[in-house]
Amino acid sequence: MSRLPASLFAALLVLAAGGYATMASGAGTAPQHSQIGKPLPGSRGSYRNGDQLTVDATVIRILPDDRDGSRHQRFIIRVDSGKTLLIAHNIDLAPRLQGLKAGDAVRIAGEYEWNPQGGLLHWTHHDPAGRHQPGYIQWKGRRYE
C-alpha cells in the first residue's frame, strides 16, 4: 500500500479542517517510537514513515468506509499521550470490527504514515504475499488480522 486512495486523502483533509488531530509538523518526519509514548533507545522522540507501531488507545470517532480501491474500515483513535491517529483497516484482507464504537479500547499494530494531522496506521492485517510485517487489531478479546 504505497499510495493512499483519493477518498482516504480527502478524509485526512477533513480531519485537518475539523481539528481532530494535532501535532507539530516537522520537515516531513514525525515522532519515532516502538510504541507511542515509549521512545526507542537513542531516538529523538519522533516517528518515521514506515515504522511498525503497537498502540493501546481509545476509539474516538467512527468514519465511513473507504471504498476506493481496496476497502478500508476507518476510525480515529486517541493514544495515552493525547495524540490522535487515523486507522485504515483493510477489510478485503481482514475481518471488519463489527459494532466498533467511540469509547472502545483497542490495541493496534500497524505501519505508521506521517501527515500534518498526526498520522495514520495501516497494514493492520496480514500480507497475503508475505512481504510485509503483519499487523493486527485487538478488540474485545479478539484479534483481527
Sine and cosine of phi, psi and omega as CSV:
sin_phi,cos_phi,sin_psi,cos_psi,sin_omega,cos_omega
0.00,0.00,0.99,0.15,-0.08,-1.00
-1.00,-0.02,-0.26,0.96,-0.05,-1.00
-0.69,-0.73,0.69,-0.72,-0.01,-1.00
-0.97,0.22,0.68,-0.73,0.09,-1.00
-0.88,0.48,0.44,-0.90,-0.05,-1.00
-0.84,0.54,-0.65,0.76,-0.03,-1.00
-0.93,0.36,-0.54,0.84,0.06,-1.00
-0.93,0.36,-0.66,0.75,0.05,-1.00
-0.87,0.49,-0.68,0.73,0.01,-1.00
-0.89,0.46,-0.63,0.78,0.03,-1.00
-0.90,0.45,-0.61,0.79,0.03,-1.00
-0.90,0.44,-0.62,0.79,0.04,-1.00
-0.91,0.41,-0.62,0.79,0.04,-1.00
-0.89,0.45,-0.65,0.76,0.03,-1.00
-0.87,0.49,-0.67,0.75,0.00,-1.00
-0.89,0.45,-0.70,0.71,-0.02,-1.00
-0.92,0.39,-0.57,0.82,-0.03,-1.00
-0.99,0.13,-0.21,0.98,0.03,-1.00
0.96,0.27,0.46,0.89,-0.03,-1.00
-0.96,0.26,-0.40,0.92,-0.03,-1.00
-0.75,-0.67,0.62,-0.78,0.05,-1.00
-0.75,-0.67,0.63,-0.78,0.07,-1.00
-0.21,-0.98,0.70,-0.72,0.07,-1.00
-0.92,0.39,0.80,-0.60,-0.04,-1.00
-1.00,0.01,0.61,-0.80,0.05,-1.00
-0.95,-0.33,-0.42,-0.91,-0.03,-1.00
-1.00,-0.02,0.87,0.49,0.07,-1.00
1.00,0.03,0.01,1.00,0.11,-0.99
-0.85,-0.52,0.35,-0.94,0.03,-1.00
-0.71,-0.70,-0.04,-1.00,-0.08,-1.00
-0.80,0.60,0.53,-0.85,0.05,-1.00
-0.88,-0.48,0.92,-0.40,-0.02,-1.00
-0.63,-0.77,0.40,-0.92,0.18,-0.98
-0.98,0.18,-0.52,0.85,0.17,-0.99
-0.69,-0.72,0.53,-0.85,0.02,-1.00
-0.88,0.48,0.77,-0.63,0.00,-1.00
1.00,-0.02,-0.13,0.99,0.00,-1.00
-0.81,-0.58,1.00,-0.03,-0.06,-1.00
-0.90,0.43,0.54,-0.84,0.14,-0.99
-0.94,0.35,0.52,-0.85,0.06,-1.00
-0.82,0.57,0.74,-0.67,0.03,-1.00
0.98,0.18,0.04,1.00,-0.02,-1.00
-0.99,0.12,0.27,-0.96,0.05,-1.00
-0.99,-0.14,0.26,0.96,0.01,-1.00
0.97,0.24,0.65,0.76,0.00,-1.00
-0.69,-0.73,0.57,-0.82,0.11,-0.99
-1.00,0.02,0.44,-0.90,0.07,-1.00
-0.81,-0.58,0.48,-0.88,0.08,-1.00
-0.79,0.61,0.73,-0.68,0.04,-1.00
1.00,-0.03,-0.17,0.98,0.04,-1.00
-0.89,0.46,0.65,-0.76,0.10,-1.00
-1.00,0.01,0.88,-0.48,-0.04,-1.00
-0.89,-0.45,0.48,-0.88,0.19,-0.98
-0.82,-0.58,0.81,-0.58,-0.08,-1.00
-0.75,-0.66,0.57,-0.82,0.21,-0.98
-0.98,-0.21,0.74,-0.68,-0.15,-0.99
-0.41,-0.91,0.10,-0.99,0.09,-1.00
-0.89,-0.45,0.72,-0.69,0.08,-1.00
-0.94,0.35,0.78,-0.62,0.01,-1.00
-0.92,-0.39,-0.31,0.95,0.00,-1.00
-0.34,-0.94,0.68,-0.74,0.08,-1.00
-0.99,-0.17,0.75,-0.66,0.01,-1.00
-0.94,-0.33,0.32,-0.95,0.09,-1.00
-0.89,0.45,0.48,-0.88,0.06,-1.00
-0.88,0.48,0.52,-0.85,0.18,-0.98
-1.00,0.00,0.88,-0.48,-0.04,-1.00
-0.93,-0.38,0.21,0.98,0.02,-1.00
-1.00,0.05,0.95,-0.30,-0.08,-1.00
0.98,0.17,-0.69,-0.72,0.07,-1.00
-0.89,0.45,0.68,-0.73,-0.04,-1.00
-0.98,0.21,0.69,-0.73,0.01,-1.00
-0.77,-0.64,0.75,-0.66,0.18,-0.98
-0.99,0.16,0.76,-0.65,-0.10,-1.00
-0.83,-0.55,0.66,-0.76,0.08,-1.00
-0.37,-0.93,0.27,-0.96,-0.03,-1.00
-0.93,-0.37,0.68,-0.73,0.04,-1.00
-0.88,-0.48,0.40,-0.92,0.15,-0.99
-0.88,-0.48,0.81,-0.58,0.02,-1.00
-1.00,0.01,0.17,-0.99,-0.08,-1.00
-0.82,0.57,-0.53,0.85,-0.01,-1.00
-0.95,0.30,-0.17,0.99,-0.03,-1.00
0.99,-0.14,-0.19,0.98,0.02,-1.00
-0.95,0.32,0.47,-0.88,0.03,-1.00
-0.91,-0.42,0.52,-0.86,0.02,-1.00
-0.68,-0.73,0.59,-0.81,0.15,-0.99
-1.00,0.09,0.72,-0.70,0.09,-1.00
-0.96,-0.28,0.77,-0.63,0.07,-1.00
-0.86,-0.50,0.99,-0.16,-0.11,-0.99
-0.98,-0.22,0.91,-0.41,-0.09,-1.00
-0.94,0.34,0.95,-0.30,-0.04,-1.00
-1.00,0.00,0.10,0.99,0.21,-0.98
-1.00,0.07,-0.35,0.94,-0.03,-1.00
-0.92,-0.38,-0.33,0.95,-0.05,-1.00
-0.65,-0.76,0.41,-0.91,-0.02,-1.00
-0.91,0.42,0.53,-0.85,0.12,-0.99
-0.93,0.37,0.54,-0.84,0.12,-0.99
-1.00,0.05,0.99,0.11,-0.08,-1.00
-0.93,0.37,0.83,-0.55,0.03,-1.00
1.00,-0.03,0.05,1.00,0.04,-1.00
-0.84,0.54,0.66,-0.75,-0.01,-1.00
-0.56,-0.83,0.29,-0.96,0.05,-1.00
-0.84,0.55,0.67,-0.75,-0.02,-1.00
0.99,-0.16,-0.28,0.96,0.00,-1.00
-0.95,0.31,0.61,-0.79,0.08,-1.00
-1.00,0.03,0.67,-0.74,0.01,-1.00
-0.65,-0.76,0.43,-0.90,0.23,-0.97
-0.87,-0.49,0.78,-0.63,-0.09,-1.00
-0.76,-0.65,0.74,-0.67,0.14,-0.99
-0.90,-0.44,0.78,-0.63,-0.01,-1.00
-0.16,-0.99,-0.06,-1.00,-0.01,-1.00
-1.00,-0.06,0.75,-0.66,-0.03,-1.00
-1.00,0.07,0.70,-0.71,0.14,-0.99
-0.80,-0.60,0.84,-0.54,-0.01,-1.00
-0.96,0.27,0.56,-0.83,0.22,-0.98
-0.43,-0.90,0.26,-0.97,-0.07,-1.00
-0.88,0.47,-0.31,0.95,0.00,-1.00
-1.00,0.08,-0.10,1.00,0.00,-1.00
0.77,-0.64,-0.51,0.86,0.06,-1.00
0.88,-0.48,0.06,-1.00,0.04,-1.00
-0.60,-0.80,0.37,-0.93,0.13,-0.99
-0.90,-0.43,0.74,-0.67,0.10,-1.00
-0.67,-0.75,-0.13,-0.99,-0.16,-0.99
0.83,0.56,0.71,0.70,0.02,-1.00
-1.00,-0.02,0.60,0.80,-0.11,-0.99
-0.41,-0.91,0.07,-1.00,0.07,-1.00
-0.96,0.28,0.31,-0.95,0.12,-0.99
-0.95,-0.30,0.92,-0.39,-0.03,-1.00
-0.85,0.52,-0.44,0.90,0.02,-1.00
-1.00,0.09,-0.19,0.98,0.04,-1.00
0.95,0.31,0.32,0.95,-0.04,-1.00
-0.99,-0.16,-0.21,0.98,-0.09,-1.00
-0.86,-0.51,0.60,-0.80,0.04,-1.00
-0.87,0.50,0.77,-0.64,-0.03,-1.00
-0.95,0.30,0.51,-0.86,0.10,-1.00
-0.87,-0.49,-0.07,-1.00,0.00,-1.00
-0.26,-0.97,0.22,-0.98,0.20,-0.98
-0.79,-0.61,0.81,-0.58,0.07,-1.00
-0.98,-0.20,0.84,-0.54,-0.06,-1.00
-0.51,-0.86,0.81,-0.59,0.04,-1.00
0.79,0.62,0.69,0.72,0.07,-1.00
0.98,0.20,0.06,1.00,0.01,-1.00
-0.87,-0.49,0.60,-0.80,0.02,-1.00
-0.97,-0.25,0.85,-0.52,0.00,-1.00
-0.98,-0.21,0.91,-0.42,-0.02,-1.00
-0.54,-0.84,0.00,0.00,0.00,0.00
